[in-house]
Amino acid sequence: MANVSLVIDGVKVEVPQGTTVLEAAKKAGIYVPTLCYDPDLKPYGGCRLCIVEIEKMRGLPVACCTEATSGMVVHTETPAVNQSRRTVMELIMANHKGDCLTCAKNQNCELQKVARYLGIEEGHFGRLRPRTRILPIDDSNPAYVRDMNKCILCGRCWRACHEVTGIDAIEMLNRGDASTVGGLGNLPILLSRCETCGECVARCPTGALVFRESRVVTREVKTTCPYCAVGCQVYLGIRSGEIVSVRGDKEGPANSGHLCVKGRFGVAGFVHHKDRLKKPLIKRNGKFEEASWDEALNLVVLKLKTYKPDEMAVISSAKTTNEDNYVMQKFARVVLSTNNVDHCARLCHAPTVAGLATTFGSGAMTNNFDDFSNAKCILALGTNAPEAHPVLAMKVRQCVRAGAKLIVANPMEVDFVRDADLWIRHKVGTDVALLMGMCRIIYDEGLHDKEFIRERCENFEAFREALKNYPLDWVARITGVDADLIVKAARMYATNSPATILYAMGITQHTHGTDNVMAVADTAMLTGNIGKPGSGVNPLRGQNNVQGACDMGALPNVYTGYQQVADPKAREKFEVAWGVKLNPTPGKTLTEIMPLAHEGKIKAMYLMGENPSLSDADSKHVREAMETLEFFVVQDIFLTETGQYANVVLPATTFAEKDGTFTNTERRVQRVRKAIEPVGESRPDWMITCEIARRLGAKGFDFQGPADIMTEISSLTPSYGGINYKRLEDGSLQWPCPSEDHPGTCILHSEVFARPDGRGRFVPLEYRPSAETPDAEYPLLLTTNRSLFHFHTGTMTRKVKSLNILRKEELVAINPADAAELGVSDGEMVRVISRRGSVTTKVMLTETSPRGTVAMTFHFAESPTNELTNPAFDPVAKIPEYKVSAVRVARAAPASSKEAMISALHRASADSVFRAEVARDAAAALKEYGLNDDERTAVASGDVEKIEPLTGRLDERLRTWFTARLAQAKR
Ligand code: SF4
């Protein structure tokens, strides 16, 4: 793009065409006051403070909305400019509640800064009539407070909610003096669709939006979010050895400074939770007793020595660092001589590793997040990114708003549907039929990329033959989707090139998960949508380091970088490096290890940072298996539901207390940095494992630290060959990065595929129904999903107060029509029953679940959803079929009057309006909270003064509700 040259306050400045005068001034180092400007948002011109004089231009244009042009001569401070700015500022100040000394933004307030710059003092605007309206403070949200009396209507909050996150929870309301910012109906923000990402709060220039925790920090440490695999870069703010804030790093390649609710508000609560494990525990006579490290480690060593290799298994962790995982799999192979090492990738993306390795030669995301903006079409299959990968979802919404088409294929009405051009609501488990049906249309209509297929792929003839098995009417019947819609989707994907595919566990967690993944790969190859910008097949991995744990060889059949255990050459390489003879037989997968433990064949287990007690399918059976183990060591940050079955529990540090690296879903290796000292006597995982190895007499575990471990990883792993801590200090690297002078790889398969012959392989596929389908006894289909506010088995997020307020319990999502047939109502307790177990939970009526399908998360130990799920697994990837289990729903045993009342009260609390009948219900239920008749009458009558003191006796959620209602009543 050509540059333009202009003069600002006598300074010559050159900027790219399209730059605004405000940005040009910034580049020239000239301060121009503004309150509504934000570099991430479109120019707004709302505050009128950045006015300037431009020679040969009439009036005082706003610099943020005026494009810089060649030859422009700009003056940023003239008498006319200063006078106008002062008048604007005085009007803003006159309407601003001025309690600076007690305001959380004091000293950090942009309004103060501009007022100081313009020399505005109190007496200057005293002559103006101030706003008399006093708005109630909205403190309904557990993470931040809104005081609209301090709002200056700069619009940064609602513009960010629209332009950056695409959530659209808030907007500008009313007109003139009544203007304000709020959600639909201007109800308390907790009742809006706000996702509590904090993006608005982080951008508010005044004290109108403030985080509840707003202590000034003494230092900040840059690290990586410990939750999902988006891999957001964060700065942890530290004060007195504690994490007191989290902010997004604008330079973070995956997040550009944005965070979701878990990343921003879900860290300090678990890191500093009182229940953190601080000392090793040894179970004696069925009870855990604290022990010294020496005692605990000696016992572990003594016991592990007594088992044969095949009798032992090691479970590694997608939550811990690459270095922790590398050491763990090395421990299994070198010290225990077993390849029985696996981790929870088995439960989420094992089909990705298997399916993409078969078709492309490499089982990872092909492109990166930034590249999505090059796509003309995004096909989002079986992903609920807005809940599971929220910052990535923001990116996708931005692409859609910039013009990309979005096709959503999902049986559930996920939030992406709001933004979609087409929504395919196919039956759960029919993805192969849908994708092959689309491929057939693409081929029949000649929309396939003939040259790409000819030049880059193989086995196309067999694939084309197989497409004959997918006539449109049959596909429509199997998937339950209108034939026209399938045709439209096929055409939209094939004709808007480049097009990219995103998918997640809606694709993988099936007994035919590997087929589903290969169907995705076939679809991309058929249209030539692979290996170029804006195209690709992008599996969205779940946990922060599930990609890294796989890369590190925490899998039973591969060493690091997917080098095969069964390949003698690869094995020899590791034997030489590690100085031992290695077991040549691939080990057992997680889903095989647990049944073998149940049978008594696996007798000892060493598990790091996982919670199969809640995460594994048919979890009752898994718990029985863990009970059967003769010796069980669990290493974790909390005494989890799994830890309860251990003989020895070893306290590990969290991500905040150690150094290391995580590899996000883009194959991006990023640093994790120690921000605080280890809590109690906890130790980093790698250090504990190395200590056990040394005590067992092993060599090669004397690492000086994680950097040293990474040196060994890169020496043995071609795709990590050029990755080291020195380079990572300057930023992240995406593998493959084979050498120190290699910049890393953004797009895979651009010239050749990673298969041995360099060609992509089409796989002909046959549609297979799910292992268990609804029948007369179990007429509903249960599918599992995730809540935005919690993560995995809740080990971390359930320790965070604000997240527990935002979502406190399991809810089974039932379509209202199904609920009517079942005779159950919203908020009622029901039992969900499958062939494997029964779980009691509360009903949430919602049309996001299609008829005949119910959905539950697995975050809540009180309602262990995976007691219901089907352990039948995919024959290749051995992943269980979490997405399809047959269940029935029955009303729970009649609730006690107390339970019924509390349930009524909770139901009432979901109501957005303070209505008399709601208040009456609530008053009746409040008896259960020990409120006497008078007090309850006060509630029923809406007597604000009397209600207020009672709120302290309610639980958190009800208190929040009452406080919000009271604020309304006062208005
Ligand atoms: Fe953390 Fe994922 Fe949220 Fe980013 S999107 S802040 S990585 S949980």
Residues whose N, C-alpha, C, O or C-beta is under 5 A from the ligand:
A	BS01	SF4	C225 Y227 C228 V230 G231 C232 L259 C260 K262 G263 H389 P390 V391
